[in-house]
Amino acid sequence: MARALTNALLLRSILNAPDPAAAYLQHALKRTTQQFCAQYSCTPQGVNEGSCLEFAGAIRAACIGTKMRMQESGPPHCFIEHNGKFYDAECHQGVCDWHELPFFKRLASN
């Protein structure tokens, strides 16, 4: 019963959001990041550094309208694009420039 109520409240908050698709995407990113971290005993950074292709594929399958993007120069990284913003396991709120994802910011600082 409590789980059904929690799911109903989550659905209501997503549907009442200014951009329901973005709200659902952020929920899916958070949930999938938690699942991957538990499955692989790692942090979100660890997901990005070892399972980003699988992670992005899971998000792509769950969220209509998302696109998988792969940056192959330097260490490769797979991430999600949706409505002009870029997302990965560390960045659920999205950024307007994929260079601003934490994965790439770490590379730039080294």
N, CA and C atoms as a LAMMPS dump frame, in Angstrom:
ITEM: TIMESTEP
0
ITEM: NUMBER OF ATOMS
330
ITEM: BOX BOUNDS ff ff ff
-5.0000000000000000e+02 5.0000000000000000e+02
-5.0000000000000000e+02 5.0000000000000000e+02
-5.0000000000000000e+02 5.0000000000000000e+02
ITEM: ATOMS id mol type element x y z
1 1 1 N 0.818 -1.191 0
2 1 2 C 0 0 0
3 1 3 C 0.865 1.26 0
4 2 1 N 1.91 1.267 0.87
5 2 2 C 2.778 2.441 0.956
6 2 3 C 3.518 2.667 -0.355
7 3 1 N 3.945 1.586 -0.997
8 3 2 C 4.657 1.706 -2.28
9 3 3 C 3.725 2.272 -3.349
10 4 1 N 2.476 1.829 -3.363
11 4 2 C 1.514 2.339 -4.341
12 4 3 C 1.274 3.828 -4.123
13 5 1 N 1.197 4.248 -2.876
14 5 2 C 1.008 5.658 -2.57
15 5 3 C 2.234 6.469 -3.002
16 6 1 N 3.416 5.939 -2.725
17 6 2 C 4.648 6.607 -3.148
18 6 3 C 4.69 6.745 -4.666
19 7 1 N 4.346 5.687 -5.379
20 7 2 C 4.331 5.736 -6.847
21 7 3 C 3.297 6.732 -7.363
22 8 1 N 2.14 6.796 -6.721
23 8 2 C 1.103 7.74 -7.13
24 8 3 C 1.564 9.185 -6.921
25 9 1 N 2.233 9.442 -5.794
26 9 2 C 2.746 10.782 -5.528
27 9 3 C 3.849 11.148 -6.523
28 10 1 N 4.698 10.193 -6.847
29 10 2 C 5.748 10.431 -7.832
30 10 3 C 5.141 10.748 -9.191
31 11 1 N 4.169 9.963 -9.602
32 11 2 C 3.507 10.203 -10.884
33 11 3 C 2.854 11.583 -10.909
34 12 1 N 2.192 11.951 -9.833
35 12 2 C 1.554 13.262 -9.773
36 12 3 C 2.59 14.373 -9.892
37 13 1 N 3.727 14.235 -9.199
38 13 2 C 4.744 15.288 -9.264
39 13 3 C 5.354 15.389 -10.659
40 14 1 N 5.516 14.263 -11.345
41 14 2 C 6.045 14.282 -12.707
42 14 3 C 5.047 14.937 -13.65
43 15 1 N 3.788 14.536 -13.564
44 15 2 C 2.773 15.074 -14.471
45 15 3 C 2.497 16.556 -14.238
46 16 1 N 2.692 17.03 -13.008
47 16 2 C 2.459 18.434 -12.689
48 16 3 C 3.693 19.311 -12.902
49 17 1 N 4.803 18.704 -13.274
50 17 2 C 6.031 19.473 -13.511
51 17 3 C 5.878 20.33 -14.764
52 18 1 N 6.593 21.455 -14.837
53 18 2 C 6.531 22.295 -16.044
54 18 3 C 6.911 21.521 -17.311
55 19 1 N 7.859 20.6 -17.203
56 19 2 C 8.275 19.757 -18.327
57 19 3 C 8.24 18.308 -17.856
58 20 1 N 7.093 17.617 -18.002
59 20 2 C 6.976 16.247 -17.502
60 20 3 C 8.019 15.289 -18.069
61 21 1 N 8.388 15.454 -19.323
62 21 2 C 9.387 14.557 -19.916
63 21 3 C 10.735 14.723 -19.216
64 22 1 N 11.129 15.961 -18.947
65 22 2 C 12.392 16.206 -18.245
66 22 3 C 12.319 15.695 -16.808
67 23 1 N 11.172 15.868 -16.153
68 23 2 C 11.009 15.379 -14.783
69 23 3 C 11.112 13.861 -14.744
70 24 1 N 10.493 13.177 -15.725
71 24 2 C 10.588 11.719 -15.769
72 24 3 C 12.025 11.294 -16.054
73 25 1 N 12.697 11.986 -16.961
74 25 2 C 14.091 11.668 -17.272
75 25 3 C 14.96 11.801 -16.026
76 26 1 N 14.789 12.865 -15.278
77 26 2 C 15.581 13.05 -14.062
78 26 3 C 15.296 11.951 -13.043
79 27 1 N 14.042 11.549 -12.928
80 27 2 C 13.7 10.435 -12.039
81 27 3 C 14.367 9.146 -12.518
82 28 1 N 14.297 8.879 -13.821
83 28 2 C 14.915 7.659 -14.375
84 28 3 C 16.428 7.68 -14.182
85 29 1 N 17.046 8.834 -14.357
86 29 2 C 18.495 8.947 -14.147
87 29 3 C 18.854 8.63 -12.7
88 30 1 N 18.104 9.21 -11.767
89 30 2 C 18.376 8.97 -10.343
90 30 3 C 18.188 7.495 -9.995
91 31 1 N 17.065 6.934 -10.407
92 31 2 C 16.771 5.53 -10.104
93 31 3 C 17.805 4.592 -10.736
94 32 1 N 18.148 4.828 -11.994
95 32 2 C 19.086 3.96 -12.695
96 32 3 C 20.489 4.106 -12.119
97 33 1 N 20.868 5.313 -11.732
98 33 2 C 22.169 5.503 -11.087
99 33 3 C 22.237 4.708 -9.785
100 34 1 N 21.182 4.77 -8.99
101 34 2 C 21.146 4.011 -7.73
102 34 3 C 21.252 2.512 -7.997
103 35 1 N 20.548 2.023 -9.016
104 35 2 C 20.604 0.603 -9.35
105 35 3 C 22.008 0.188 -9.791
106 36 1 N 22.629 0.975 -10.655
107 36 2 C 23.973 0.654 -11.138
108 36 3 C 24.99 0.713 -10.001
109 37 1 N 24.893 1.716 -9.136
110 37 2 C 25.82 1.821 -8.018
111 37 3 C 25.705 0.617 -7.093
112 38 1 N 24.484 0.172 -6.847
113 38 2 C 24.282 -1.008 -6.007
114 38 3 C 24.785 -2.265 -6.702
115 39 1 N 24.48 -2.411 -7.978
116 39 2 C 24.872 -3.604 -8.732
117 39 3 C 26.385 -3.731 -8.86
118 40 1 N 27.067 -2.619 -9.112
119 40 2 C 28.508 -2.652 -9.364
120 40 3 C 29.342 -2.177 -8.168
121 41 1 N 28.696 -1.924 -7.039
122 41 2 C 29.38 -1.447 -5.828
123 41 3 C 30.31 -0.282 -6.146
124 42 1 N 29.73 0.762 -6.708
125 42 2 C 30.533 1.912 -7.106
126 42 3 C 29.756 3.206 -6.889
127 43 1 N 30.402 4.294 -7.177
128 43 2 C 29.792 5.627 -7.109
129 43 3 C 29.263 5.995 -8.498
130 44 1 N 28.517 7.088 -8.608
131 44 2 C 28.119 7.545 -9.942
132 44 3 C 29.33 7.801 -10.851
133 45 1 N 30.414 8.303 -10.288
134 45 2 C 31.638 8.481 -11.081
135 45 3 C 32.122 7.136 -11.611
136 46 1 N 32.039 6.107 -10.794
137 46 2 C 32.423 4.764 -11.235
138 46 3 C 31.544 4.254 -12.363
139 47 1 N 30.252 4.566 -12.304
140 47 2 C 29.348 4.188 -13.399
141 47 3 C 29.824 4.852 -14.681
142 48 1 N 30.116 6.158 -14.609
143 48 2 C 30.559 6.892 -15.792
144 48 3 C 31.889 6.384 -16.331
145 49 1 N 32.735 5.886 -15.46
146 49 2 C 34.068 5.463 -15.884
147 49 3 C 34.145 3.999 -16.276
148 50 1 N 33.055 3.252 -16.134
149 50 2 C 33.144 1.838 -16.486
150 50 3 C 31.903 1.243 -17.124
151 51 1 N 30.761 1.875 -16.927
152 51 2 C 29.508 1.298 -17.42
153 51 3 C 28.643 2.336 -18.127
154 52 1 N 29.26 3.38 -18.659
155 52 2 C 28.473 4.477 -19.234
156 52 3 C 27.654 4.037 -20.447
157 53 1 N 28.17 3.132 -21.25
158 53 2 C 27.428 2.669 -22.426
159 53 3 C 26.176 1.907 -21.996
160 54 1 N 26.331 1.021 -21.055
161 54 2 C 25.192 0.254 -20.54
162 54 3 C 24.192 1.177 -19.841
163 55 1 N 24.703 2.13 -19.064
164 55 2 C 23.854 3.078 -18.36
165 55 3 C 23.04 3.915 -19.349
166 56 1 N 23.703 4.49 -20.339
167 56 2 C 23.008 5.315 -21.328
168 56 3 C 21.987 4.479 -22.102
169 57 1 N 22.314 3.232 -22.384
170 57 2 C 21.362 2.349 -23.061
171 57 3 C 20.116 2.102 -22.229
172 58 1 N 20.302 1.95 -20.923
173 58 2 C 19.148 1.743 -20.029
174 58 3 C 18.257 2.985 -19.997
175 59 1 N 18.877 4.158 -19.965
176 59 2 C 18.1 5.397 -19.959
177 59 3 C 17.391 5.57 -21.293
178 60 1 N 18.09 5.306 -22.372
179 60 2 C 17.504 5.421 -23.721
180 60 3 C 16.281 4.517 -23.855
181 61 1 N 16.367 3.312 -23.31
182 61 2 C 15.251 2.367 -23.38
183 61 3 C 14.067 2.818 -22.526
184 62 1 N 14.346 3.518 -21.439
185 62 2 C 13.284 3.921 -20.51
186 62 3 C 12.629 5.251 -20.868
187 63 1 N 13.328 6.089 -21.606
188 63 2 C 12.85 7.455 -21.827
189 63 3 C 12.75 7.776 -23.313
190 64 1 N 11.541 7.888 -23.806
191 64 2 C 11.295 8.218 -25.206
192 64 3 C 11.865 9.604 -25.507
193 65 1 N 12.473 9.734 -26.657
194 65 2 C 12.982 11.03 -27.096
195 65 3 C 14.414 11.312 -26.694
196 66 1 N 15.029 10.4 -25.943
197 66 2 C 16.43 10.596 -25.576
198 66 3 C 17.323 10.006 -26.655
199 67 1 N 18.523 10.549 -26.748
200 67 2 C 19.514 10.052 -27.703
201 67 3 C 20.795 9.732 -26.958
202 68 1 N 21.416 8.636 -27.345
203 68 2 C 22.729 8.305 -26.796
204 68 3 C 23.782 9.033 -27.622
205 69 1 N 24.752 9.607 -26.949
206 69 2 C 25.872 10.28 -27.604
207 69 3 C 27.166 9.663 -27.106
208 70 1 N 28.137 9.528 -27.992
209 70 2 C 29.434 8.962 -27.62
210 70 3 C 30.522 9.94 -28.017
211 71 1 N 31.337 10.307 -27.059
212 71 2 C 32.51 11.119 -27.321
213 71 3 C 33.702 10.168 -27.32
214 72 1 N 34.391 10.083 -28.424
215 72 2 C 35.447 9.087 -28.565
216 72 3 C 36.85 9.655 -28.544
217 73 1 N 36.999 10.981 -28.614
218 73 2 C 38.353 11.523 -28.527
219 73 3 C 38.741 11.564 -27.046
220 74 1 N 39.936 11.105 -26.748
221 74 2 C 40.321 10.935 -25.354
222 74 3 C 39.622 9.697 -24.816
223 75 1 N 39.522 9.573 -23.5
224 75 2 C 38.768 8.439 -22.961
225 75 3 C 37.315 8.512 -23.433
226 76 1 N 36.794 7.447 -24.007
227 76 2 C 35.416 7.506 -24.506
228 76 3 C 34.406 7.626 -23.366
229 77 1 N 33.311 8.303 -23.662
230 77 2 C 32.235 8.434 -22.682
231 77 3 C 30.913 8.504 -23.428
232 78 1 N 29.96 7.722 -22.964
233 78 2 C 28.62 7.706 -23.539
234 78 3 C 27.69 8.433 -22.569
235 79 1 N 26.835 9.29 -23.112
236 79 2 C 25.925 10.082 -22.293
237 79 3 C 24.624 10.289 -23.054
238 80 1 N 23.677 10.931 -22.414
239 80 2 C 22.335 11.113 -22.964
240 80 3 C 22.13 12.563 -23.392
241 81 1 N 21.435 12.74 -24.513
242 81 2 C 20.996 14.072 -24.936
243 81 3 C 19.477 14.073 -24.991
244 82 1 N 18.884 15.145 -24.459
245 82 2 C 17.429 15.3 -24.505
246 82 3 C 17.106 16.784 -24.505
247 83 1 N 16.389 17.229 -25.524
248 83 2 C 15.957 18.628 -25.637
249 83 3 C 17.102 19.623 -25.437
250 84 1 N 18.244 19.324 -26.055
251 84 2 C 19.367 20.256 -26.016
252 84 3 C 20.195 20.234 -24.75
253 85 1 N 19.905 19.301 -23.84
254 85 2 C 20.699 19.17 -22.616
255 85 3 C 21.341 17.787 -22.584
256 86 1 N 22.417 17.681 -21.798
257 86 2 C 23.204 16.459 -21.731
258 86 3 C 23.238 15.941 -20.3
259 87 1 N 23.138 14.621 -20.158
260 87 2 C 22.988 13.969 -18.858
261 87 3 C 23.871 12.723 -18.791
262 88 1 N 24.257 12.356 -17.565
263 88 2 C 24.889 11.058 -17.333
264 88 3 C 24.658 10.676 -15.875
265 89 1 N 25.357 9.662 -15.397
266 89 2 C 25.12 9.154 -14.044
267 89 3 C 25.458 10.167 -12.955
268 90 1 N 26.315 11.125 -13.256
269 90 2 C 26.676 12.147 -12.273
270 90 3 C 25.902 13.442 -12.436
271 91 1 N 25.217 13.6 -13.54
272 91 2 C 24.578 14.884 -13.845
273 91 3 C 23.116 14.664 -14.226
274 92 1 N 22.252 14.594 -13.222
275 92 2 C 20.829 14.338 -13.445
276 92 3 C 20.07 15.589 -13.85
277 93 1 N 20.594 16.76 -13.523
278 93 2 C 19.895 18.003 -13.856
279 93 3 C 20.171 18.436 -15.288
280 94 1 N 21.214 17.897 -15.902
281 94 2 C 21.537 18.22 -17.283
282 94 3 C 22.334 19.505 -17.417
283 95 1 N 23.124 19.579 -18.467
284 95 2 C 23.914 20.771 -18.794
285 95 3 C 23.7 21.083 -20.268
286 96 1 N 23.875 22.345 -20.627
287 96 2 C 23.64 22.772 -22.015
288 96 3 C 24.804 22.456 -22.945
289 97 1 N 25.986 22.204 -22.388
290 97 2 C 27.185 21.891 -23.17
291 97 3 C 27.776 20.604 -22.604
292 98 1 N 27.935 19.588 -23.433
293 98 2 C 28.418 18.305 -22.922
294 98 3 C 29.804 18.411 -22.29
295 99 1 N 30.581 19.419 -22.646
296 99 2 C 31.888 19.616 -22.021
297 99 3 C 31.752 19.905 -20.52
298 100 1 N 30.547 20.315 -20.1
299 100 2 C 30.308 20.646 -18.697
300 100 3 C 29.915 19.434 -17.848
301 101 1 N 29.749 18.274 -18.467
302 101 2 C 29.494 17.066 -17.675
303 101 3 C 30.709 16.812 -16.781
304 102 1 N 30.51 16.35 -15.539
305 102 2 C 31.631 16.137 -14.622
306 102 3 C 32.74 15.253 -15.203
307 103 1 N 32.383 14.246 -15.983
308 103 2 C 33.383 13.366 -16.6
309 103 3 C 34.383 14.185 -17.405
310 104 1 N 33.888 15.089 -18.233
311 104 2 C 34.759 15.885 -19.098
312 104 3 C 35.468 16.999 -18.331
313 105 1 N 34.826 17.538 -17.309
314 105 2 C 35.475 18.563 -16.504
315 105 3 C 36.675 17.984 -15.766
316 106 1 N 36.564 16.727 -15.295
317 106 2 C 37.703 16.07 -14.652
318 106 3 C 38.855 15.903 -15.638
319 107 1 N 38.533 15.493 -16.87
320 107 2 C 39.565 15.33 -17.891
321 107 3 C 40.27 16.652 -18.167
322 108 1 N 39.501 17.718 -18.258
323 108 2 C 40.076 19.029 -18.566
324 108 3 C 40.971 19.531 -17.438
325 109 1 N 40.68 19.127 -16.208
326 109 2 C 41.47 19.616 -15.072
327 109 3 C 42.755 18.822 -14.866
328 110 1 N 42.877 17.685 -15.533
329 110 2 C 44.107 16.86 -15.382
330 110 3 C 45.178 17.277 -16.348
